[in-house]
Amino acid sequence: MAVRIAARPPLTGVHDERDEQAGRRLLRLSSVFVSGGYVAYAVMTIPMVAASLSLMDTWSTVLAWLLTFGTGIAIGPLAWRGSARRMQMAAAAAAAGYLVSVVIWWIGWNGQLLGPHDGVWFAQFPALAAIAAALAFRAVVAFGYLVVACLASVGISHVVRPATVYGPILPDIAWSIGFSMVFVAAAVMLIRTAAILDATRAQAYQATAEAAAANARSAERSRFGALTHDNVMSTLLLASRQGASTELAQSARTALEAIEQAAAGEVRTTLTTFDAISQIRAAVALIDPAQQVSVLEADMTEVFPARAVSAMAAATAEAVRNSRRHAGEHATTTVTVTAEPSSLRVEVIDDGVGFDPGQVPASRLGIAVSIRGRMSQVDGGHAQIASRPGIGTRVSLGWWAR
């Protein structure tokens, strides 16, 4: 399926320095670079600005300088602290300020010529203004802006300087456009790369969400399988072994209640300890039917939120899947459940090859999304991953009532 990539990174979303999108970060750094360029040219062109005062009305020079460098330098603070939309608005203002300064030159010019060793100050950086345009607009607009800026700046340079110090205008315009095009094209490609990175990230999270939904459906099917196995079959097995007893009556009532709720399509908001353990076992069995799930301690009178149990079951399944994939062929994996008053804990431990959690690339979403992310969305839930190369891995999942 073909995916259309935006011309520049999306403007929506809240900036978070701890987890900033890669594309947004590139756009932010590019804006700081452009702002720094304006600072450098503001200092470098001071002699040229001073030389132009004799040819221009003072108000026009001051206004043009402020419109050009004031708006350009303002991109930096907005890029560092503001939102992407404000950052792009500042870049658009800087691009517009440059062209307005060109127009102001004609209004304020008194007809005199510059000296043979002087130059027009804004003719020194049309590429920088075009890069600002690339931050704010589509690539075709940025390239069109560059052509206009070069035509205007080179044209003014030919008009206000002595004819003896410049050559034919067309080669000068072509050189100015060609030289500046290299930098503008690089900026456009950087911004496009930023958009592709953000789009790829969004697609990865969407695919992960779809996979999580599929796992949830599979877990639900497994829950119904567990209903038959853990409730009905266990009750029949208990009857064959013990006959009539209080324990058999309790087991039968639990099985009948579970069957009635499943038949009515009721959504249970809480689960008993027995049902919670059954759901965790079912999710693990979906990944590895041979994997045993041990119960260290279980308070059978406790109830847990169904959403917390579902998240824990799915996260446990993901931990077992990771262990099967990465721990090594001869690694041993144990899954233990502890159900206590107001808390439910699961630990998945293997003695495999282990890994360094700090070296896991951002593109690996199994731990970040399917384990930590899933548990963080549950009120009272948490997930902790401890691992070292050659030692093994321990995944601790828990829920505590608040």
C-alpha positions in Angstrom: 0.0 0.0 0.0 1.4 3.4 -1.0 1.7 5.9 1.8 1.8 9.6 1.1 4.5 11.4 3.1 3.7 14.9 4.2 6.0 17.6 2.9 7.0 18.6 6.5 6.5 17.2 10.0 3.0 17.3 11.4 2.2 20.3 13.6 -0.1 18.5 16.1 1.0 16.9 19.3 2.5 18.2 22.6 6.2 18.7 22.8 7.9 16.4 25.4 11.6 16.8 25.7 11.9 13.2 27.1 10.2 11.6 24.2 10.3 14.0 21.3 9.6 12.7 17.8 12.7 12.3 15.7 11.3 14.4 12.8 10.3 17.2 15.2 13.7 17.2 16.7 15.3 17.6 13.3 13.0 20.5 12.5 13.8 22.1 15.8 17.6 21.8 15.3 17.3 23.2 11.8 15.4 26.2 13.1 18.1 26.9 15.7 20.8 26.6 12.9 18.9 29.2 10.8 18.6 31.5 13.8 22.3 31.2 14.4 22.9 32.0 10.8 20.9 35.2 11.1 23.0 36.2 14.2 26.2 35.6 12.3 25.1 37.7 9.2 23.8 40.4 11.5 27.3 40.9 12.8 29.1 40.3 9.5 27.1 42.8 7.5 27.4 45.7 10.0 30.0 47.5 7.7 27.7 47.1 4.7 24.7 48.4 6.6 26.7 51.4 7.7 27.8 52.1 4.2 24.2 52.0 3.0 23.1 54.7 5.3 24.4 57.4 2.9 22.1 56.0 0.1 19.0 55.3 2.2 16.6 57.2 4.4 17.5 56.2 8.0 14.0 54.9 8.8 14.1 52.5 5.8 17.5 51.0 6.8 16.5 50.5 10.4 13.1 49.0 9.5 14.6 46.7 6.9 17.3 45.6 9.3 14.7 44.8 12.0 12.4 43.0 9.6 15.3 40.8 8.3 17.3 40.0 11.4 14.7 40.5 14.1 12.4 37.9 12.6 15.2 35.6 11.7 16.8 35.6 15.1 13.4 35.1 16.8 13.2 31.6 15.2 15.8 30.4 17.7 13.9 31.0 21.0 10.7 29.8 19.5 12.4 26.7 18.2 13.9 26.0 21.6 10.8 26.6 23.8 7.8 27.0 21.6 5.6 24.7 19.6 6.2 23.6 16.1 3.4 25.8 14.7 4.9 28.9 16.3 8.3 27.9 15.1 7.1 27.6 11.5 5.1 30.9 11.8 8.4 32.6 12.9 10.2 31.0 9.9 7.4 32.3 7.6 7.8 35.8 9.1 11.6 35.7 8.5 11.1 34.7 4.9 8.5 37.5 4.4 10.7 40.0 6.3 13.6 39.5 3.8 11.4 40.2 0.8 9.8 43.3 2.5 13.3 44.6 3.1 14.0 44.3 -0.6 10.9 46.4 -1.4 11.8 48.9 1.3 15.2 49.4 -0.3 13.6 50.8 -3.4 11.4 53.1 -1.4 14.2 54.5 0.8 16.9 54.7 -1.9 18.0 58.3 -2.7 19.6 57.4 -6.1 23.2 57.5 -5.0 25.6 54.6 -5.7 27.6 52.5 -3.3 31.4 52.6 -3.4 33.3 50.0 -5.5 34.3 48.0 -2.4 30.8 48.1 -0.8 28.0 45.7 -1.2 24.3 45.4 -0.6 24.0 43.8 2.8 20.9 41.6 2.2 22.4 40.3 -1.0 24.8 38.2 1.1 22.4 35.6 2.3 19.4 34.9 0.0 20.0 31.2 0.7 19.5 31.6 4.4 16.1 33.4 3.9 15.1 30.6 1.4 16.0 28.0 4.1 13.7 29.8 6.5 11.0 29.6 3.8 11.7 25.8 3.5 11.0 25.5 7.3 7.6 27.2 6.8 6.3 26.1 3.4 6.4 23.3 0.9 9.6 22.6 -1.1 8.3 24.0 -4.3 7.5 27.3 -2.5 11.0 27.4 -1.0 12.7 26.9 -4.4 10.5 29.6 -6.0 11.3 31.9 -3.1 15.0 31.3 -3.7 14.7 32.3 -7.3 12.8 35.5 -6.5 15.2 36.4 -3.7 18.3 35.9 -5.9 16.8 37.9 -8.8 15.9 40.8 -6.4 19.2 40.9 -4.5 21.4 40.6 -7.5 19.3 43.1 -9.5 19.6 45.7 -6.7 23.4 45.0 -6.5 23.8 45.8 -10.2 21.7 49.0 -9.9 23.3 50.6 -6.9 27.0 49.7 -7.6 29.2 51.2 -10.2 29.1 49.5 -13.6 32.8 48.9 -13.5 32.7 46.4 -10.6 30.2 43.9 -11.9 29.8 41.7 -14.9 26.7 40.6 -16.9 23.7 40.3 -14.8 22.4 36.9 -16.1 25.6 34.9 -15.2 25.6 36.6 -11.7 21.9 35.6 -11.2 22.6 32.0 -12.4 25.6 31.7 -10.1 23.7 33.1 -7.1 20.8 30.7 -7.6 23.1 27.7 -8.3 25.3 28.4 -5.2 22.3 29.0 -2.9 20.4 26.0 -4.3 22.9 23.5 -2.7 22.1 24.7 0.8 18.3 25.0 0.2 18.1 21.6 -1.3 20.0 20.1 1.7 17.5 21.8 4.0 14.5 20.5 2.0 15.9 17.0 2.1 16.5 17.3 5.9 12.9 18.4 6.4 11.5 15.7 4.2 13.6 13.1 6.1 12.1 14.5 9.3 8.6 14.0 7.9 9.4 10.4 6.8 10.7 9.6 10.3 7.6 10.9 11.9 5.3 9.1 9.5 7.3 5.8 10.0 7.0 6.2 13.7 3.3 6.8 13.5 2.9 3.7 11.3 4.9 1.6 13.7 2.7 2.6 16.6 -0.4 2.0 14.6 0.9 -1.5 13.6 1.7 -2.1 17.3 -1.8 -1.0 18.3 -3.4 -3.3 15.7 -1.2 -6.2 16.9 -2.2 -5.5 20.5 -5.9 -5.5 19.5 -5.3 -8.8 17.7 -3.6 -10.2 20.8 -6.5 -9.0 22.9 -9.0 -10.8 20.7 -6.8 -13.9 20.8 -6.7 -13.6 24.6 -10.5 -13.3 24.7 -10.8 -16.5 22.7 -8.3 -18.1 25.0 -10.4 -16.9 27.9 -13.4 -18.8 26.6 -11.2 -21.8 26.1 -10.0 -21.4 29.7 -13.6 -21.1 30.8 -14.2 -24.6 29.5 -11.0 -26.1 30.8 -10.5 -24.3 34.1 -14.2 -24.1 35.2 -16.2 -26.8 33.6 -13.5 -29.5 33.3 -12.0 -28.8 36.7 -15.4 -29.1 38.3 -16.1 -32.4 36.6 -12.6 -33.6 37.6 -13.2 -32.6 41.2 -16.5 -34.4 41.2 -14.9 -37.6 39.9 -12.2 -37.5 42.6 -14.0 -36.2 45.7 -17.7 -36.6 45.0 -20.1 -34.3 46.9 -18.2 -31.7 48.9 -18.3 -28.0 49.8 -15.4 -27.4 47.5 -17.3 -29.0 44.6 -20.3 -26.9 45.3 -18.3 -23.7 45.2 -16.5 -24.8 42.0 -19.8 -25.6 40.4 -21.4 -22.2 41.3 -18.3 -20.4 39.9 -18.5 -22.4 36.7 -22.2 -21.8 36.2 -21.8 -18.0 36.9 -19.0 -17.8 34.4 -21.0 -19.6 31.7 -24.1 -17.4 32.3 -22.0 -14.2 32.0 -20.3 -15.5 28.8 -23.6 -16.5 27.3 -25.2 -13.1 28.1 -22.3 -11.2 26.7 -21.8 -9.3 29.9 -18.6 -7.3 30.4 -17.1 -8.0 33.7 -15.4 -5.1 35.4 -13.8 -7.3 38.1 -12.4 -10.8 38.2 -11.9 -13.2 41.0 -8.5 -14.5 41.9 -9.3 -17.8 40.2 -10.4 -16.0 37.0 -7.4 -13.7 37.0 -5.0 -16.6 37.2 -6.9 -18.4 34.5 -6.7 -15.5 32.1 -3.0 -15.1 32.7 -2.5 -18.8 32.0 -4.6 -18.7 28.9 -2.5 -15.8 27.5 0.7 -17.6 28.2 -0.6 -20.8 26.7 -1.4 -18.9 23.5 2.3 -18.2 23.1 3.7 -21.5 24.5 1.3 -24.2 25.4 4.1 -26.1 27.3 5.0 -23.1 29.5 4.0 -23.7 33.1 2.5 -20.9 35.2 3.1 -21.4 39.0 1.1 -19.7 41.7 3.2 -18.8 44.7 0.4 -17.4 46.8 -3.3 -16.8 46.1 -5.9 -15.1 48.2 -9.0 -16.6 46.6 -11.3 -14.1 48.2 -9.7 -11.1 46.4 -11.1 -9.5 43.3 -9.2 -7.5 40.7 -10.1 -5.0 38.0 -10.7 -6.8 34.7 -8.8 -4.2 32.8 -5.7 -4.6 35.0 -5.9 -8.4 34.6 -6.2 -8.1 30.9 -3.2 -5.8 30.6 -1.1 -8.0 32.8 -2.1 -11.1 30.9 -1.1 -9.5 27.6 2.1 -8.1 29.0 3.0 -11.5 30.5 2.4 -13.1 27.1 4.7 -10.5 25.4 7.4 -11.2 28.0 7.2 -15.0 27.4 7.3 -14.3 23.6 10.4 -12.2 24.0 12.0 -14.9 26.2 11.3 -17.5 23.6 12.7 -15.4 20.8 15.8 -13.9 22.4 16.8 -15.8 25.6 18.5 -18.7 23.7 17.7 -22.2 22.7 18.6 -23.8 26.0 17.2 -21.1 28.3 14.6 -22.0 31.0 11.7 -19.7 31.6 9.5 -19.5 34.7 6.3 -17.7 35.2 5.0 -17.1 38.7 1.8 -15.4 39.9 1.2 -13.9 43.3 -2.3 -12.8 44.3 -2.5 -10.9 47.6 -5.0 -8.5 49.1 -5.1 -5.5 46.9 -2.2 -6.6 44.7 -1.5 -8.9 41.8 2.1 -9.7 40.6 3.6 -11.7 37.8 7.3 -12.5 37.3 8.7 -13.9 34.1 12.3 -15.0 34.6 14.7 -16.7 32.2 18.4 -17.7 32.5 19.2 -16.9 28.9 21.7 -14.6 27.2 20.2 -11.4 28.7 20.7 -7.9 27.2 21.5 -4.3 28.2 18.2 -2.4 28.5 19.9 0.8 27.8 21.0 -0.4 24.4 17.6 -1.4 23.1 16.9 0.8 20.0 13.8 3.0 19.8 12.5 1.0 16.9 12.0 -2.1 19.2 8.5 -1.5 20.5 8.0 -4.8 22.3 9.2 -3.6 25.7 8.3 0.1 25.4 4.8 -0.4 24.1 3.6 -4.0 24.7 5.0 -4.3 28.3 5.8 -0.9 29.9 3.3 1.1 27.8 0.5 -1.4 28.4 0.9 -1.5 32.1 1.4 2.3 32.4 -2.1 2.7 31.0 -3.6 0.9 33.9 -4.2 2.8 37.1 -2.0 1.2 39.7 -0.1 -0.9 37.2 3.7 -1.0 36.7 6.3 -3.0 34.8 10.0 -3.4 35.5 12.6 -5.1 33.3 16.0 -6.1 34.8 18.6 -7.8 32.6 22.3 -8.1 32.1 24.2 -9.8 29.3 25.0 -13.4 30.3 22.9 -13.3 33.4 19.3 -13.5 32.1 16.2 -11.4 32.3 13.5 -10.7 34.9 10.2 -9.0 33.9 8.2 -7.9 37.0 4.6 -6.9 36.4 2.3 -5.7 39.2 -0.9 -4.0 40.1 -1.7 -2.4 43.4 -5.0 -0.9 44.5 -5.0 2.8 45.1 
